[in-house]
Amino acid sequence: MAFAQMLERGLSVSAKADLHKIQNNRKSKQYKKLLKIKKRLDKKALRYPKTNPQMLDRINWDRINSILRKRYGH
C-alpha cells in the first residue's frame, strides 16, 4: 500500500510501522527450518576447525548465521 493511499484511508506512519511489524512477526517455515539447522550446527561447529568436515560445519554455520542476521535480525 502506497503512503498516499494510507493517508487517504486515515492510517498514520506509525500504523504502517505496526502493520509491518505484525506481518514480519509471523514465523515462516523457512525461518523455523533455519533455526533448527542453526541449533544443530551450534553444537558441531568449532571456532577453529582443523579437518575438512569440521571446516564444512563451520562454513555452513557462518552461512546460516548470516542469513538469520540479515533477513530476520536474529
C-alpha positions in Angstrom: 0.0 0.0 0.0 1.4 3.4 -1.0 2.0 6.1 1.5 -0.6 8.4 -0.2 -3.2 5.7 -0.1 -2.6 5.2 3.6 -3.1 8.9 4.3 -6.3 8.8 2.4 -7.6 5.9 4.4 -6.5 7.6 7.6 -3.6 5.3 8.5 -0.6 7.1 10.0 3.0 6.3 9.5 3.1 4.6 13.0 0.2 2.5 12.0 2.1 1.4 8.9 5.1 0.5 11.1 2.8 -1.5 13.4 1.3 -3.3 10.4 4.8 -4.1 9.1 5.9 -5.5 12.5 2.8 -7.7 12.6 3.4 -9.1 9.2 7.1 -9.7 9.9 6.5 -11.4 13.2 4.8 -14.3 11.5 7.3 -17.1 11.5 7.7 -18.8 8.2 8.5 -22.4 7.6 11.9 -21.3 6.2 12.7 -19.3 9.3 11.9 -22.3 11.6 13.9 -24.6 9.4 16.9 -22.2 9.6 16.7 -22.1 13.4 16.6 -25.9 13.5 19.7 -26.2 11.4 21.5 -23.5 13.3 20.7 -25.2 16.6 22.2 -28.5 15.2 25.3 -26.6 13.8 25.8 -24.7 17.1 26.7 -28.0 18.7 29.0 -29.2 15.9 30.8 -26.1 14.5 34.2 -25.4 16.1 35.6 -21.9 16.3 39.0 -23.2 15.0 38.3 -26.2 12.7 41.2 -28.4 11.7 39.8 -31.1 9.4 37.8 -30.7 6.3 34.5 -31.9 7.8 34.9 -29.5 10.7 35.6 -26.7 8.2 32.4 -27.5 6.3 30.4 -27.4 9.5 31.9 -24.0 10.3 31.2 -22.6 6.8 27.6 -23.8 7.0 27.2 -22.3 10.4 28.5 -19.0 9.2 26.2 -19.1 6.2 23.1 -19.9 8.3 24.1 -17.3 10.9 24.5 -14.5 8.3 21.1 -15.4 6.7 19.4 -15.2 10.0 21.0 -11.9 10.9 20.4 -10.2 7.5 16.9 -11.5 6.8 15.4 -11.8 10.2 17.5 -9.7 12.6 18.2 -12.8 14.7 
